[in-house]
Amino acid sequence: MSSTASLASNTLLLRRQLSELTKHPVEGFSAGLVDENNLYEWEIMIIGPADTLYEGGFFKARLTFPPEFPDLPPKMRFITPMWHPNIYPNGDVCISILHAPGDDQYGYEDAGERWVPVHSVESILLSVISLLSSENPNLDSPANVDAAKEVRTDIAAYRKKVRRLVRRSAEEAFE
């Protein structure tokens, strides 16, 4: 397939997924374009999952799709400050399905846990919500070493820091 045809196919796929999420919203998040002329940059709002440390929070994020989508995964970055072992200090989300297809050179993930082109924006965001909902974040290969260390050594301080960020996110969402 030529790169122009491939790009048109990618654009169509992204347009279809956005349309589907607009017509049939999924509980827990909303999605839209940052700029109406760019289908490769999405603005995401994740609502903190009930009965979790993140409950009550409103977390803004960006999904940036590569031209090779769906063969390669998008990148997701929280704009709202986050404190989580699997979210880098700069906001980049570190979950298996956002890692390029194939074997993990470090041996932490099976190829089946990584990106496959059948994943959708919905499956990505549901995975992120699941990440925030988990009582036990992955501490084996943390993206945020300080947050992981705090989970291990002072869970009360970790929870307090997360609750403070949740409160701030809710206040900013309604400014």
N, C-alpha and C positions, 0 to 999 in steps of 0.2 A: 504494500500500500504506500502511495506517495506520502511525503510528510504533510502536504496540504490536505489530502484526503484524511489522513490520520488525525490532524488537528481539527478538522471539521467534525469527525466522529467523536473526538474527545469533548468538543464544545457541545455537541448534541447530547452526549451522556450527562454532562454537568448540568445543562439546561433542564433535562428531564428530571434529574434528581432534585434540583431546586424546586421545580414546579410541583413535584410529588410532595415534598416537605411543606410547601406553601399550602397546597390543597388539603393535605392530610397531616397536620402537625403531630409530632410525637411528643408525648409528655416528657418534660425534663429539659428541653432545649428549644431554641429557635435559631433559624439560619436565614441569612440574606446576603446580598452582595455588598461589598464595601463600596464599589463603584459600579453603576449599572452597565458600564461599557467593558467590564472585566470579569468574565466568568471564572477566572482562575484565583480570585481572592474573595473569600467569604468571611463575613462577620458572624460570629456565633455567640449566643448567650446561653450559658448552662445555668440552670436553677439548681441550687444545692439540694441533693437528694434527701428526702425525709428520713428521719431516724439515723442521721449520720452527723459527724462533726461539721459537715459543710451545709447542713440544713439552714435555710433562710438566706443563703448567699446567692448573689447574682454575679456570675463570673464571665467576663467578656474574653473572647479568644478569636484568633484568626486561623483559618484553614487556607493554606496556599498550595495550589495544585501545580505540579510540574507539567510541562507540555507533553510529557510521555504518559500522563494519566490516561487510562487506569493501569498501565503496565507498572508504573512506579507510584508509591503512595504520596499523599500530600504531607505537608508539614503542619503541625498544629502548635500554636504558641498562645498561652494565656497572656492577655494584656493586663487583666486584674492580677495584682500580686498574689502569689500562691505559696503555701508552705506544705510541701509533700515530698516524700522521698523519691517519687517517680516523675517529678516535674523539676526540670533544671531551674536554677535561680533566675535565668533570663525568661522563664515561662515556657520553654519548649517542653512538650509532652513526650515522655519516654514510655511507650507501650509497644508490645510486640507487633501488633498489626500495622503500626506506622513505620516499621523497619523494612527496608528493601527486601524483595523476595530472595530466597536461597538460604544457604546454611549460614549460621552465625559463626563468625571466625573465632569468637571467644567461647563458644559452646554453651551459652546460657539458654538459647532458644532452639527449638526444633524448627525446621523449615515450615512445617504446618502451622506454626503459631504466628508466622510473619505475614507480610502483605501478600495477598492474592487479588487479582483483578476483579473478583466477584464482590469484594468488599464495597460498601457504599458509604456515603456520608453518614447515613443513619447508623450503620454498624460501627463506624469509627466513634461517633458521639456516644452511642450506648456503651462502648468499651471504656470511654473516658468517665462516664457516669459511674460505671461499675468500679473503676479505679478509685474514684472519690468515695464510693460506698464501702469499699473493703476495709474491714477491721484490721487486716494484716497486710500492709503495703509490702511490696517486694523490696527486701533489704539486701538481697544478694549482690545486686549490681545497681546501687542507687544513682539516680541522676543528681540528686541533691544530698551530698554526703552529710552535711550538717543536720538536715532534717532527719535523715536515717539514724544518725548518731543520737539525736534527741529522742526519737521513738524508742531506741534501745535503752537509753540511760535515764531519761526524765520524761516519761509519757505525760505527766501532768503539765509540764512546761510546754510540750508539743501541742497538747489540746488547747491550752490557753492561747497560744500564738495563732492557731487555726481559727479559734472562735473570734479573736480580735480582727483577723482578716475578713471573716464572714460578715461581721458587723459593719466594717468599713465598706465592704462591697455592696451591702444592702443600702447603706446611706448614699453612696455614690450613684447607685442605680436610679435613685429617685431625686437626684439634684437637678 
